[in-house]
Amino acid sequence: MHRTDLPKPQETTTVNTAILRLTVNNHPGVMLQICGLFARRMFNLEGIFCTAIDQGETSCIWLKVDETDKLEQVIKQLVKLEDVLAVELRNDVRERISEMEAMMARID
């Protein structure tokens, strides 16, 4: 079944989004801590991509989030989490993220 009512990713991508790259320890519960932090601050995650790196000891998490006045505070809170090793604001990869979204939208 093909879904033709889905918006094209370039239609949903706005300049009001930010891309965060997190390097985290790779063990159960880390994603829950990160998502819980966003939920407690009523901050929506527009997209999440995660993959293991460094032979599985750590993971790279890409987050697509709304760029609001709360973003700076959320980043400060992420850095305080024990399992978060690094946080980078990576708006230079917006186009690549949009390409990944388009590819994922084609998978049925």
C-alpha atoms as an extended CHARMM CRD file, in Angstrom:
* protein
*
       108  EXT
         1         1  MET       CA              0.0000000000        0.0000000000        0.0000000000  PROA      1               0.0000000000
         2         2  HSD       CA              1.3760000000        3.3950000000       -0.9550000000  PROA      2               0.0000000000
         3         3  ARG       CA              0.6120000000        6.4540000000        1.1240000000  PROA      3               0.0000000000
         4         4  THR       CA              0.2810000000        9.5090000000       -1.0640000000  PROA      4               0.0000000000
         5         5  ASP       CA             -0.9490000000       11.8090000000        1.6860000000  PROA      5               0.0000000000
         6         6  LEU       CA              2.4730000000       12.0910000000        3.3450000000  PROA      6               0.0000000000
         7         7  PRO       CA              4.0840000000       15.5400000000        3.1040000000  PROA      7               0.0000000000
         8         8  LYS       CA              7.3800000000       15.7500000000        1.2660000000  PROA      8               0.0000000000
         9         9  PRO       CA             10.2740000000       16.2880000000        3.7130000000  PROA      9               0.0000000000
        10        10  GLN       CA             11.3410000000       19.5370000000        2.0560000000  PROA      10              0.0000000000
        11        11  GLU       CA              7.8460000000       20.9010000000        2.7540000000  PROA      11              0.0000000000
        12        12  THR       CA              8.1280000000       20.1630000000        6.4720000000  PROA      12              0.0000000000
        13        13  THR       CA             11.7120000000       21.3680000000        6.9100000000  PROA      13              0.0000000000
        14        14  THR       CA             11.8280000000       24.9120000000        8.1910000000  PROA      14              0.0000000000
        15        15  VAL       CA             14.6070000000       27.2900000000        9.0620000000  PROA      15              0.0000000000
        16        16  ASN       CA             13.2800000000       27.1500000000       12.6260000000  PROA      16              0.0000000000
        17        17  THR       CA             14.8100000000       23.7420000000       13.2900000000  PROA      17              0.0000000000
        18        18  ALA       CA             18.1640000000       22.9710000000       14.8120000000  PROA      18              0.0000000000
        19        19  ILE       CA             20.2590000000       19.8220000000       14.4860000000  PROA      19              0.0000000000
        20        20  LEU       CA             22.0070000000       18.5310000000       17.6100000000  PROA      20              0.0000000000
        21        21  ARG       CA             24.6670000000       15.8200000000       17.5740000000  PROA      21              0.0000000000
        22        22  LEU       CA             25.0900000000       14.0290000000       20.8750000000  PROA      22              0.0000000000
        23        23  THR       CA             27.8140000000       11.5510000000       21.7510000000  PROA      23              0.0000000000
        24        24  VAL       CA             26.5810000000        9.3380000000       24.5770000000  PROA      24              0.0000000000
        25        25  ASN       CA             27.4910000000        6.1940000000       26.4760000000  PROA      25              0.0000000000
        26        26  ASN       CA             25.7870000000        3.2350000000       24.8190000000  PROA      26              0.0000000000
        27        27  HSD       CA             23.7540000000        1.3420000000       27.3870000000  PROA      27              0.0000000000
        28        28  PRO       CA             20.0720000000        0.8130000000       28.2450000000  PROA      28              0.0000000000
        29        29  GLY       CA             18.1970000000        3.8610000000       29.5050000000  PROA      29              0.0000000000
        30        30  VAL       CA             20.2660000000        6.6180000000       27.8900000000  PROA      30              0.0000000000
        31        31  MET       CA             17.6940000000        7.4130000000       25.1900000000  PROA      31              0.0000000000
        32        32  LEU       CA             14.9820000000        7.4550000000       27.8610000000  PROA      32              0.0000000000
        33        33  GLN       CA             16.9690000000       10.0150000000       29.8850000000  PROA      33              0.0000000000
        34        34  ILE       CA             17.4110000000       12.2540000000       26.8500000000  PROA      34              0.0000000000
        35        35  CYS       CA             13.8070000000       12.0120000000       25.6420000000  PROA      35              0.0000000000
        36        36  GLY       CA             12.5670000000       12.4990000000       29.1950000000  PROA      36              0.0000000000
        37        37  LEU       CA             14.5610000000       15.7100000000       29.5110000000  PROA      37              0.0000000000
        38        38  PHE       CA             12.8970000000       17.0780000000       26.3740000000  PROA      38              0.0000000000
        39        39  ALA       CA              9.4390000000       15.9360000000       27.5200000000  PROA      39              0.0000000000
        40        40  ARG       CA              9.7700000000       17.5180000000       30.9830000000  PROA      40              0.0000000000
        41        41  ARG       CA             10.5490000000       20.8500000000       29.3360000000  PROA      41              0.0000000000
        42        42  MET       CA              7.6320000000       20.5150000000       26.8730000000  PROA      42              0.0000000000
        43        43  PHE       CA             10.1300000000       20.5280000000       23.9980000000  PROA      43              0.0000000000
        44        44  ASN       CA              9.2550000000       18.5030000000       20.8960000000  PROA      44              0.0000000000
        45        45  LEU       CA             11.7490000000       16.2920000000       19.0810000000  PROA      45              0.0000000000
        46        46  GLU       CA             11.0830000000       16.4940000000       15.3390000000  PROA      46              0.0000000000
        47        47  GLY       CA             13.4380000000       13.6290000000       14.5030000000  PROA      47              0.0000000000
        48        48  ILE       CA             15.8480000000       11.1670000000       16.1030000000  PROA      48              0.0000000000
        49        49  PHE       CA             18.5700000000        9.0710000000       14.4900000000  PROA      49              0.0000000000
        50        50  CYS       CA             20.9270000000        6.9530000000       16.5780000000  PROA      50              0.0000000000
        51        51  THR       CA             23.8130000000        4.6590000000       15.7280000000  PROA      51              0.0000000000
        52        52  ALA       CA             26.5360000000        2.9190000000       17.7110000000  PROA      52              0.0000000000
        53        53  ILE       CA             30.1000000000        4.1670000000       17.2410000000  PROA      53              0.0000000000
        54        54  ASP       CA             33.5200000000        3.2680000000       18.6670000000  PROA      54              0.0000000000
        55        55  GLN       CA             32.8930000000       -0.4940000000       18.6000000000  PROA      55              0.0000000000
        56        56  GLY       CA             29.5460000000       -0.0380000000       20.3650000000  PROA      56              0.0000000000
        57        57  GLU       CA             30.8170000000        1.6260000000       23.5290000000  PROA      57              0.0000000000
        58        58  THR       CA             29.2710000000        4.9560000000       22.6060000000  PROA      58              0.0000000000
        59        59  SER       CA             26.4700000000        6.1360000000       20.3380000000  PROA      59              0.0000000000
        60        60  CYS       CA             25.8990000000        9.1330000000       18.1420000000  PROA      60              0.0000000000
        61        61  ILE       CA             22.4040000000       10.5910000000       18.4250000000  PROA      61              0.0000000000
        62        62  TRP       CA             21.1980000000       13.1720000000       15.9090000000  PROA      62              0.0000000000
        63        63  LEU       CA             18.2320000000       15.2280000000       17.0890000000  PROA      63              0.0000000000
        64        64  LYS       CA             16.1350000000       17.5490000000       14.9620000000  PROA      64              0.0000000000
        65        65  VAL       CA             14.4600000000       20.0430000000       17.2830000000  PROA      65              0.0000000000
        66        66  ASP       CA             12.5240000000       23.2880000000       17.1230000000  PROA      66              0.0000000000
        67        67  GLU       CA             14.8560000000       26.2410000000       17.4350000000  PROA      67              0.0000000000
        68        68  THR       CA             13.2120000000       28.2640000000       20.1880000000  PROA      68              0.0000000000
        69        69  ASP       CA             14.3770000000       30.3870000000       23.0620000000  PROA      69              0.0000000000
        70        70  LYS       CA             14.3290000000       27.2270000000       25.2250000000  PROA      70              0.0000000000
        71        71  LEU       CA             16.9330000000       25.4500000000       23.0590000000  PROA      71              0.0000000000
        72        72  GLU       CA             19.9370000000       26.9740000000       24.8360000000  PROA      72              0.0000000000
        73        73  GLN       CA             18.5820000000       25.8590000000       28.2240000000  PROA      73              0.0000000000
        74        74  VAL       CA             17.8740000000       22.3350000000       26.9480000000  PROA      74              0.0000000000
        75        75  ILE       CA             21.4540000000       22.0690000000       25.6330000000  PROA      75              0.0000000000
        76        76  LYS       CA             22.7870000000       23.1390000000       29.0400000000  PROA      76              0.0000000000
        77        77  GLN       CA             20.6580000000       20.4320000000       30.6760000000  PROA      77              0.0000000000
        78        78  LEU       CA             21.8260000000       17.7800000000       28.1680000000  PROA      78              0.0000000000
        79        79  VAL       CA             25.4630000000       18.5170000000       28.9980000000  PROA      79              0.0000000000
        80        80  LYS       CA             24.7130000000       17.8450000000       32.6790000000  PROA      80              0.0000000000
        81        81  LEU       CA             23.4540000000       14.3020000000       32.0200000000  PROA      81              0.0000000000
        82        82  GLU       CA             26.0460000000       11.7530000000       33.1520000000  PROA      82              0.0000000000
        83        83  ASP       CA             25.8780000000        9.6390000000       29.9920000000  PROA      83              0.0000000000
        84        84  VAL       CA             26.0750000000       12.5640000000       27.5600000000  PROA      84              0.0000000000
        85        85  LEU       CA             29.7140000000       12.9530000000       26.5640000000  PROA      85              0.0000000000
        86        86  ALA       CA             29.3430000000       15.7890000000       24.0110000000  PROA      86              0.0000000000
        87        87  VAL       CA             26.6970000000       18.0560000000       22.5080000000  PROA      87              0.0000000000
        88        88  GLU       CA             27.2100000000       19.9150000000       19.2370000000  PROA      88              0.0000000000
        89        89  LEU       CA             24.8730000000       22.2780000000       17.4030000000  PROA      89              0.0000000000
        90        90  ARG       CA             25.2680000000       21.1130000000       13.7730000000  PROA      90              0.0000000000
        91        91  ASN       CA             23.0350000000       23.2420000000       11.5630000000  PROA      91              0.0000000000
        92        92  ASP       CA             25.5890000000       22.7490000000        8.7680000000  PROA      92              0.0000000000
        93        93  VAL       CA             24.1130000000       19.2780000000        8.1150000000  PROA      93              0.0000000000
        94        94  ARG       CA             20.4750000000       20.3040000000        7.6450000000  PROA      94              0.0000000000
        95        95  GLU       CA             20.5250000000       19.3680000000        3.9540000000  PROA      95              0.0000000000
        96        96  ARG       CA             21.8930000000       15.8840000000        4.6840000000  PROA      96              0.0000000000
        97        97  ILE       CA             19.2660000000       15.3490000000        7.3850000000  PROA      97              0.0000000000
        98        98  SER       CA             16.5520000000       16.3570000000        4.8950000000  PROA      98              0.0000000000
        99        99  GLU       CA             17.9570000000       13.8300000000        2.4080000000  PROA      99              0.0000000000
       100       100  MET       CA             17.8380000000       11.1000000000        5.0790000000  PROA      100             0.0000000000
       101       101  GLU       CA             14.2310000000       12.0340000000        5.8990000000  PROA      101             0.0000000000
       102       102  ALA       CA             13.2990000000       11.7740000000        2.2250000000  PROA      102             0.0000000000
       103       103  MET       CA             14.9590000000        8.3670000000        1.9780000000  PROA      103             0.0000000000
       104       104  MET       CA             13.1900000000        7.1060000000        5.1010000000  PROA      104             0.0000000000
       105       105  ALA       CA              9.8310000000        8.3880000000        3.8350000000  PROA      105             0.0000000000
       106       106  ARG       CA             10.2120000000        6.1830000000        0.7440000000  PROA      106             0.0000000000
       107       107  ILE       CA             10.6130000000        3.0250000000        2.8500000000  PROA      107             0.0000000000
       108       108  ASP       CA              7.2420000000        1.3820000000        3.1660000000  PROA      108             0.0000000000
